[in-house]
């Protein structure tokens, strides 16, 4: 159970760091719509990465433990 909690915490931290980095790179003239689209794309990338990493780790665990 703790591996899932740790994965969730890593996901939240990485998403927050993505958003902080994107916010710092924008200037005040850019629209919130563009920043929101970037946020949705970042979110989807992180979700897909988290799912594939979880599948990979569970596959490796299953193979190594028979």
Secondary structure, 3 states (H helix, E strand, C coil): CHHHHHHHHHHHHHHHHHHHHHHHHCCCCCCHHHHHHHHHHHHHHHHHHHHHHHHHHHHHHHHHCC
